[in-house]
C-alpha cells in the first residue's frame, strides 16, 4: 500500500501542471482522459513508518500509535507526556 501511495504521489506531481492548464481552459473532456491516479483527491495520508492510513498526525507524518511510542521513549524532541 505504501508503494502504491508513492506511485500515486509521483503521478500527481507529474500531471499537476497539465491538470491546472486543462482546468483553467475548461476542457473537462481532456481532463477525464488523464490517468485516474493523477488526481490529487486520490491521495491518502499514511504513516511514514508503518503505512497505517488512520490516526495520521500531519505535523509529524506518523500515526498516533507510533507518535505515542516515540514520544514516550524520548525520540521526538520537545514532546513530553502531559501531567498536572
N, C-alpha and C positions, 0 to 999 in steps of 0.2 A: 504494500500500500504506500509505503514511503517513496519507493521508486516511481510509482505512478504519479504521486503528487509532484515530484521533481520534474517528471516529464511534462506534466501539465503546466507547471510554472515556466519552463523553458518555452513552451509553445505560446503561452500568453505573452511573454516578453517579445517573442519573435514577431507576432502579428499585431502587437499593440498599436503601432503607428498606422498600419493599414486599416485596422478596425476604426481608428479615430477619423481617418480620412473618409471612409465609406459612410460613417455615421453623420459626419458634417455635410456630406453631399446628399444624404437621404437615400442612398442606394441600398435598400434593405434586401433586395434580391441577391446582390453580390455578397452582402454580409452573411446571408444564410448559406452561401456556398463555401464559406470558410470552414475549417475543421471545428467540430463542437468544442474540443478541448482548448481552443484558442480564446474562449470566452472567460473573462476573469471571475464570472459568477460560479464557475465550476470548481474553483479553488477552495480548499478547506484547510484551515489551520490545524497543524498536527504537532505533537511534541517532537522536538528535535532528537531526543534520546530514544524514545520508545515507539513513536508513531501513533500514540493514543490521540483519537480525534476529539474526545470530550474532556472538559475541565482544563482547557488550554489557557495559559496565562500569557497574554500578548507581550507584556513588558519583559518577560524573561524568556519566552519562546519554548517553555516546557509545560508539562501537565502539572496539575495541582499536587499530585501524588509525589512526583519527582521533586517538585519545589519544596515540599514539606520535608522530605528525606534530606535533601541537600542543605536546607536552612538549619535543620536540627544538628547536622554534622558540621556546620560552620563553613560550608563550601561557597555560600553566596555572601559576599561582603556587604555589611550594612543591614543585614536582616537578622533579627533575633526574635524569639518567641515572646509574645506579649504576656505580661504578668503584672497584676495590680492588686 
